[in-house]
Amino acid sequence: MSEDILGYSSHDWRKNTDDAIVLDEVNKSYAKVNDCKVSFTNPKSRKREDVDLSRLVRVFVNNFESHKRSVK
């Protein structure tokens, strides 16, 4: 798909996760990654954080390519 059809700029990581889905093994439900956020309490700041799931995929891919120890 072209970027024009998807509406993403050339710098928008979501163009790489447009076909990615979230799987729930218990309920067998699915959702598009670009439509999801992760909400959690940051253990360092103790504040509630909301992060786009597509951004977490980007961090994982970048860390994996850099062979960071944090990627398992």
C-alpha positions in Angstrom: 0.0 0.0 0.0 1.2 3.4 -0.8 1.7 6.1 1.9 -0.9 8.3 0.2 -3.6 5.6 0.6 -2.7 5.0 4.2 -2.4 8.7 5.0 1.0 8.3 6.8 3.9 10.7 6.4 7.3 9.3 5.4 8.4 9.6 9.1 5.4 7.9 10.6 6.3 4.5 12.0 2.6 3.3 11.9 3.0 2.7 8.1 5.2 -0.3 9.1 2.6 -1.7 11.5 -0.5 -1.2 9.4 -1.1 -4.9 9.0 0.0 -5.9 12.5 -2.6 -7.2 15.0 -2.8 -7.8 18.7 -3.8 -11.4 19.7 -5.6 -12.3 22.9 -5.0 -16.0 23.4 -7.7 -16.3 26.0 -10.6 -14.6 24.3 -9.3 -15.2 20.7 -10.0 -11.5 19.9 -7.9 -9.4 17.6 -7.3 -5.7 17.2 -5.1 -3.6 14.8 -1.9 -2.4 16.5 -2.3 1.1 15.1 -5.6 1.3 17.0 -4.2 0.3 20.4 -2.4 1.9 23.3 -0.7 0.4 26.3 -1.6 2.0 29.6 0.7 1.3 32.6 2.2 2.8 35.7 5.7 3.8 35.1 7.8 2.2 37.8 10.3 5.0 37.9 7.9 8.0 38.0 4.9 6.2 39.5 2.8 8.1 36.9 0.2 6.6 34.6 1.6 6.4 31.0 -0.2 5.7 27.7 2.0 4.6 24.8 0.9 3.8 21.2 1.5 0.1 20.6 3.1 0.9 17.2 5.8 2.8 19.1 6.5 -0.2 21.3 6.9 -2.3 18.1 9.4 0.3 16.8 11.4 0.2 20.0 11.5 -3.6 19.9 12.7 -3.6 16.3 15.3 -1.0 16.9 16.6 -2.8 20.0 16.6 -6.1 18.3 18.6 -4.8 15.4 21.1 -3.3 17.9 21.3 -6.6 19.8 20.4 -5.0 23.1 20.2 -7.3 26.1 16.7 -6.0 27.0 15.1 -7.8 24.0 14.1 -11.3 24.8 
